[in-house]
Amino acid sequence: MTNRQIQRETNDSDGAVATAEFASSLQGLLAVSRAVRSGADVGSVLDTIARAVSETLGFQTVVLNVYRPEWDDFYVETVYGSTLVRKALLGQIYDWDSWKPLLHPRFLRAGAYFIPNDAFDWSKDKGTRFVPAGEPIVEGPEGWHPNDELFVRLERSDGQILGVMSFGEPLDGLRPDDEQLALAVTLASHAALALEMAQERERLERHQTGLEQLLRVSSQLPQTMTTEAILNSVCEAVQEALGFDKVLIELRDKDSELLRPAAAAGWDENDEARTAVLELALISRLFEPRFEIAGCYLVPRDEAESRVGRSQVVYESVRNGRGPAAWNHHWLVVPLYDTDGTVRGVLWADEPQNRLLPTENVLQALRIFANHAMEALAVATQLAETRFLADHDPLTRLLNRRALLRELQEASERSEDRALSLVFLDLDNFKQINDLHGHVIGDRVLEKFGSLLEELVRSEDWAFRVGGDEFALLLGQAGEHDARDVVARIIDAIESNIDPLVRTLKASFGIATSNCRQEPEELLRIADEAMYQAKRSGTRIEVAA
């Protein structure tokens, strides 16, 4: 009778033993499944896997080396076994070069890699090992030697590597036969599926967090509808929900192709990226179909720099990894499209916390954030314009009659006795210009005249358009002399204007001074009458008595 038969013979029949082993393996699989269904984190699932495999296969030591795509290496995440083995192996890191000789086809048996003590020169091994002290429990070729190694690959459902499971110190002291190896491979495949599910659940939870963050931002936007608040909320949401330490939004200047920072998250105030001005024409060279994923553009650094030039390089990543799936100084840029399809700006995301290239799900979420930013920005712009037009003339952008009445009312309600002057003016010959050249040209002349008024009034004064070709100036702390000086500057600016049509304008001015105690409508009436008196008399300027 062989040592193996002596060690493993029981009073039960072979069928009973097989049934017991199957029940044991089934219990192990159920324990792993329960851990996954319970929503346990990856670390807890790994602990459950290691314990279940140990109890099922009868190995005192089970080690899970988890593949880290961000570094293209293997990290000892879980060690089930003695304090000595845990201390020796937990947290160790192995690169592919240390695994390749061990996962060689010559060691492959029944889907597992078994390396007998005398089959490999361990002096050439590059990784940290733990070899239990003492002699083999069972003598002979069937006995497990402390220097033996047993490994099983853990693979994703798509065949990609997830990790490597290693086994040591069998309780029965025997090397595994093919049936045990097959059982180990079966358990490992289920363990790999559980690990993949746990990792995928964490990714989905992060994605769900991103969507919840997007909804949270959406609910807050109506309360903070300024452009700055909207864009800062989006930057913070991308940072928190999608795991990018640095997020920056740049918007295009209204009258140029320059991109300027508009909002950021994760940057210090003095970081160059917060103040750098980029050129949209150069940055647009990154928007090539071969770099596009879910509406975002992920470009390798060398490729990006060769396209845009060093002048556009204002930051280089520091949270980089190794290997084909790792982030390595990549550029991730998302165009921000206006309602007409033109590029209004760009969103930059950098420093992924997991050091990995973002998955398509992450990029889809990033695109959603970018779209949401622009939609909210459009709403905010429309709302701001609506609010603006409540007090402003849509053509000249000057304050309107409503705003003039409000300012006069507030002035009359102040307790201090402050002098102010109200100037009414009418463009006497604007109707002729409008009739002769058409409304489009007429509107342009009014726009230029409105700009002229804004430039000439003092910083504490206001300019208003109160009717078709009627305007007003509210001059704070100004008497008659100050008002005449302002009017004289306006007349000179009209007569010397580079626009020939503006130069032909003729205006009549009425000036009313007040001690702020008159009712707004009364002061308006006085200024208006003075202006019409100037028009009738041809004096151009009339001061109310």
MOSUL-V171991 format. One record per backbone hydrogen bond with DSSP energy under -1.0 kcal/mol. CO is the residue of the C=O (numbers start at 0). NH is the residue of the N-H. Records with the same first field share a line. If there is no record, write none. Layout:
# MOSUL-V171991
CO = NH / NH
This chain:
# MOSUL-V171991
1 = 5
2 = 6
3 = 7
4 = 8
12 = 16
13 = 17
14 = 18
15 = 19
16 = 20
17 = 21
18 = 22
19 = 23
20 = 24
21 = 25
22 = 26
23 = 27
24 = 28
25 = 29
26 = 30
27 = 31
28 = 32
29 = 33
30 = 34
31 = 35
32 = 36
33 = 37
34 = 39
35 = 38
40 = 44
41 = 45
42 = 46
43 = 47
44 = 48
45 = 49
46 = 50
47 = 51
48 = 52
49 = 53
50 = 54
51 = 55
52 = 56
53 = 57
57 = 170
60 = 167
61 = 79
62 = 165
63 = 76 / 77
64 = 163
65 = 74
67 = 70 / 71 / 72
69 = 321
72 = 67
73 = 93
74 = 65 / 76
75 = 90
77 = 63
79 = 61
81 = 85
82 = 86
83 = 87
84 = 88
85 = 89
88 = 91
91 = 75
93 = 73
95 = 99
98 = 102
103 = 106
104 = 107
106 = 113
108 = 111
111 = 108
112 = 150
114 = 148
115 = 118
119 = 121
120 = 123
121 = 124
139 = 142
141 = 174
144 = 147
148 = 114
149 = 166
150 = 112
151 = 164
153 = 161 / 162
155 = 158
159 = 155
161 = 66
162 = 153
163 = 64
164 = 151
165 = 62
167 = 60
168 = 59
169 = 172
172 = 143
176 = 180
177 = 181
178 = 182
179 = 183
180 = 184
181 = 185
182 = 186
183 = 187
184 = 188
185 = 189
186 = 190
187 = 191
188 = 192
189 = 193
190 = 194
191 = 195
192 = 196
193 = 197
194 = 198
195 = 199
196 = 200
197 = 201
198 = 202
199 = 203
200 = 204
201 = 205
202 = 206
203 = 207
204 = 208
205 = 209
206 = 210
207 = 211
208 = 212
209 = 213
210 = 214
211 = 215
212 = 216
213 = 217
214 = 218
215 = 219
216 = 220
219 = 222 / 223
225 = 229
226 = 230
227 = 231
228 = 232
229 = 233
230 = 234
231 = 235
232 = 236
233 = 237
234 = 238
235 = 239
236 = 240
237 = 241
242 = 352
245 = 349
246 = 264
247 = 347
248 = 261 / 262
249 = 345
250 = 259
256 = 279
257 = 252
258 = 277
259 = 250
262 = 248
264 = 246
267 = 270
270 = 273
271 = 274 / 275
277 = 258
278 = 282
279 = 283
281 = 284
282 = 285
283 = 286
285 = 287
287 = 290
288 = 291
290 = 297
292 = 295
295 = 292
296 = 332
298 = 330
299 = 303
300 = 304
301 = 305
302 = 306
303 = 307
304 = 308
308 = 311
309 = 312
317 = 319
322 = 325
324 = 356
326 = 320
330 = 298
331 = 348
332 = 296
333 = 346
335 = 343 / 344
337 = 340
341 = 337
343 = 251
344 = 335
345 = 249
346 = 333
347 = 247
349 = 245
350 = 244
351 = 354
354 = 326
358 = 362
359 = 363
360 = 364
361 = 365
362 = 366
363 = 367
364 = 368
365 = 369
366 = 370
367 = 371
368 = 372
369 = 373
370 = 374
371 = 375
372 = 376
373 = 377
374 = 378
375 = 379
376 = 380
377 = 381
378 = 382
379 = 383
380 = 384
381 = 385
382 = 386
383 = 387
384 = 388
387 = 390
390 = 399
392 = 396
397 = 392
398 = 464
399 = 403
400 = 404
401 = 405
402 = 406
403 = 407
404 = 408
405 = 409
406 = 410
407 = 411
408 = 412
415 = 417
418 = 476
419 = 513
420 = 474
421 = 511
422 = 472
423 = 509
424 = 470
425 = 427 / 507
426 = 429
428 = 432
429 = 433
430 = 434
431 = 435
432 = 436
433 = 437
437 = 441
438 = 442
439 = 443
440 = 444
441 = 445
442 = 446
443 = 447
444 = 448
445 = 449
446 = 450
447 = 451
448 = 452
449 = 453
450 = 454
451 = 455
452 = 456
457 = 460
461 = 473
462 = 398
463 = 471
468 = 426
469 = 465 / 466
470 = 424
471 = 463
472 = 422
473 = 461
474 = 420
478 = 482
479 = 483
480 = 484
481 = 485
482 = 486
483 = 487
484 = 488
485 = 489
486 = 490
487 = 491
488 = 492
489 = 493
490 = 494
491 = 495
493 = 496
498 = 502
501 = 504
505 = 427
507 = 425
508 = 541
509 = 423
510 = 543
511 = 421
513 = 419
518 = 522
519 = 523
520 = 524
521 = 525
522 = 526
523 = 527
524 = 528
525 = 529
526 = 530
527 = 531
528 = 532
529 = 533
530 = 534
531 = 535
532 = 536
533 = 537 / 539
538 = 540
539 = 508
541 = 510
